Each structure stands twice: as C-alpha cells, then as structure tokens.
Amino acid sequence: MSSAIASKSIDIKKGLLDAVLAGLLALIVFGPIVGVVLDGYSFNLEFKRVGAMIGVVMLGRFALSLYLQTARGELLIQRFESASSGVHVRAPDYKTRLRWIIPLIMLAAVIFPLFAGKYLLTVVILGLIYVLLGLGLNIVVGLAGLLDLGYVAFYAIGAYGLALGYEYLGLGFWSVLPLSPLIAAMAGALLGFPVLRMHGDYLAIVTLGFGEIIRLILNNWLDFTGGPNGMSVPSPTFFGLELGRRAKEGGVPFHEFFGIAYNPNLKFLFIYVVLFLVVMLVLYVKHRLTRMPVGRAWEALREDEIACRAMGLNHVLVKLSAFMLGASTAGLAGVFFASYQGFVNPSSFTFFESALILAIVVLGGMGSTVGVVIAAFVLTVAPELLRAFADYRVLLFGILMVLMMIWRPRGLIRISRSGFTPRKGVAP
C-alpha cells in the first residue's frame, strides 16, 4: 500500500485546476465583503485587495493540492478519514492521559489568578461560562440528538432569575445559584412536552421560536423586566461580606474584615473560583451520567428513536431528562454571566448566542466532553485575544466551521468507549 502511494506521480494539471476553482470561490466570498467599500451613499471598488486575497488563496490551494498527492499527503488524508469514522473503542487495559492532564489543569487554574490581570481574568471567566453552556447543549444535541436552536432562552432565564430575584424578592447570588437550575429545568420541561413528537428541522424551528418568545417577553415587558434598558445585578458576597471597596447598607467589606489591602479584581477572582468549582462539578456529573443507563438511553435515542422505543425505553422520559438537564446547566451559566456583567438586558440573548453554543458542540465533537471544553475556549477566548481582527471575526468563524466540516466532520475529538474483557464462561 505504502509503495503504491510512494510511486504515484504528482499531477500538476490537477493542482492548477484546484487552484483556479479555489480562486473562483475566493472571488465569490471575498469580492462583496472586501472589494466593495462603502463611502457615504456611494461605494469604492478595491480590486487590489481582492486580487491579493485571491492570489494568496490560489497559491495556498495549489501548494496544498501538490502536497496531498505526495506519500505523506495520502497518509494524512487516510488518517483524517479513519479518525472521523464511527465511535472509537479503546483497549480494555487502556489508561487515559486525562489522569495526568486533569491534575495539571487544576494546578494551573489555582496558579492562574496569581499572575493574571483583570482583562485576562474576565476573558477566562467568559470562556468558563461558555464551557457550561456547551456542556448543557451537548447533552441535548450531542448525546440525545435533539436539535435545539433556542437554547439561549434557558441562559436568559438564569441571568434574569438573579436580576428579578434581587429586585422583587431580595435574593442574592447564593440564594439564586441553586434555584436557577431548577427554574430553568422547569422551563426545559415546558418546552419538552410540546415537542416530543417532533424531529430534525421541525424541532429546530419550534425551539428557535421558544428562544425568540423568551427574548421578546424580556424586551417588551417594561414594567417587570425593564425592557431594552435591562436590570442591574448585585455583586456576589462571601458569607455576607461584600467584595466592593465600600459596603452598602451598613455591611462590612471583605478586605476590611480580614484586614488586607483592597483588590479591585476581588469580585472577578471570587466569580472565577466559584465558577471553576461549578464547572468541575458539572464535568464530573456529566461524566457519570454518560456511563449510567440514562446516558446510554440518550445515545440510543440519538441513533434511532424507533429502535430505542422497541427496546422498551420510555422515549418521553429520555427526551425530557435531556431537555431538563441541559436547561439546568444553562440556568447555572446565566447566573454567573449576570454576576460577571453586573447588568443584564435582552441584547445578550439573541439567536447568535444559540448558534455560537451549537457551533461549540459541533466543533468539539457531538457527545465529546473534552472536545466541547476545548472548542468553548477556542470560539470565545480566541476572538477576545484577537481584537485586531474584529471586523473579520464572523468571516473567520465561518471559514473555520467549513474547514471543520470538511476535515473533521465528527469534531475535534470523537466519542471514545472503553472496551472490556468478557469473563470466563460468559458468551461475548
């Protein structure tokens, strides 16, 4: 096999044809975006910029085409094709590398706040919030196979739960933190019941409508939610000690109680620590659930609902459990987002947020926990660190997703299963 690959000659004509096709696609994609620059009510054509970008694309595609015709290129294509096929089953005695990686990550997480500035700390907090969102949607879409395009609604319920709870009931961060998953799970059940008989595109349309209904309610119920003006959110406290420079209503600030210098990043440090612990707890719970009967039932539902019902599984409970657990995780993320922002309004919960969370699940790998964690940081932290390319972030995001669908259709990390050795005297 390898000798046949090595003896294969390079076809220059094929490379040139691929380069021309890539140039035409680049003209279609970049021409209207880069080549037309608005100037008031008129526009200017930038042929040089478009020509430069098309030239770069054609040269890159020509070089890639020639490389893929070599022995190493053929092996690379074979590896990609084999890596994206099916569920990977490990050997029974396989020892995962995560037993070394997880302690190192936890050690890095403990050391990180000692050296991070406010900006970097807030970026990592945002990444952890999207890790929670990705883990929740991964249950619904990745494991249960239920396409949910209105997932941001549960995110909004958690965030507004904290704001409304403080405004009307006097509840704080610690009171709402355990309540928000319950409220969001109830909303997930309300959404799950009407869509039990729906599949695929129909389910996506209904869930999309649910997300828009929640956003419009928050936007138009001025007397209750503040409408587009939004609502303020209180800062979290530590056993009643406030984390600001000055306490409100006769309270005691954290730094004065402990006799330490005031740190303006104290609020974000506190949110980071609590959020990291919650993320680790959710990761552990999800890891256990995927190995329990309910996790196997989700995957059976994803692969074939008819076969799932024929096996005697209650598809109603399986779907509802996926919707409710996914929604509860989004409710948790919403509480941390509201505390992190100090303010919430409906513009933070648009359809684009649902699309971004779904992209995290697809990019990381449907059902893959580690892949979702990596993808959440790639799609949220990287744009923040690359603000110089802010005008092209959506374009780069689209290109990345297209490339992923071509090269890694099952995501960065595919699902793996641990093999087992049959016991003696038991039929395999």
Secondary structure as GFF3:
##gff-version 3
##sequence-region A 1 428
A	DSSP	alpha_helix	2	6	.	.	.	ID=ss1
A	DSSP	alpha_helix	12	34	.	.	.	ID=ss2
A	DSSP	beta_strand	36	39	.	.	.	ID=ss3
A	DSSP	beta_strand	42	45	.	.	.	ID=ss4
A	DSSP	alpha_helix	47	68	.	.	.	ID=ss5
A	DSSP	alpha_helix	71	83	.	.	.	ID=ss6
A	DSSP	beta_strand	88	90	.	.	.	ID=ss7
A	DSSP	alpha_helix	98	115	.	.	.	ID=ss8
A	DSSP	alpha_helix	118	137	.	.	.	ID=ss9
A	DSSP	pi_helix	138	143	.	.	.	ID=ss10
A	DSSP	alpha_helix	152	164	.	.	.	ID=ss11
A	DSSP	pi_helix	165	169	.	.	.	ID=ss12
A	DSSP	alpha_helix	173	192	.	.	.	ID=ss13
A	DSSP	alpha_helix	200	220	.	.	.	ID=ss14
A	DSSP	alpha_helix	222	225	.	.	.	ID=ss15
A	DSSP	three_ten_helix	227	229	.	.	.	ID=ss16
A	DSSP	beta_strand	231	232	.	.	.	ID=ss17
A	DSSP	beta_strand	237	238	.	.	.	ID=ss18
A	DSSP	beta_strand	241	242	.	.	.	ID=ss19
A	DSSP	alpha_helix	254	258	.	.	.	ID=ss20
A	DSSP	alpha_helix	266	290	.	.	.	ID=ss21
A	DSSP	alpha_helix	293	303	.	.	.	ID=ss22
A	DSSP	alpha_helix	305	310	.	.	.	ID=ss23
A	DSSP	alpha_helix	315	341	.	.	.	ID=ss24
A	DSSP	beta_strand	343	344	.	.	.	ID=ss25
A	DSSP	three_ten_helix	346	348	.	.	.	ID=ss26
A	DSSP	alpha_helix	351	364	.	.	.	ID=ss27
A	DSSP	alpha_helix	369	385	.	.	.	ID=ss28
A	DSSP	three_ten_helix	387	392	.	.	.	ID=ss29
A	DSSP	alpha_helix	393	407	.	.	.	ID=ss30
A	DSSP	beta_strand	416	418	.	.	.	ID=ss31
###
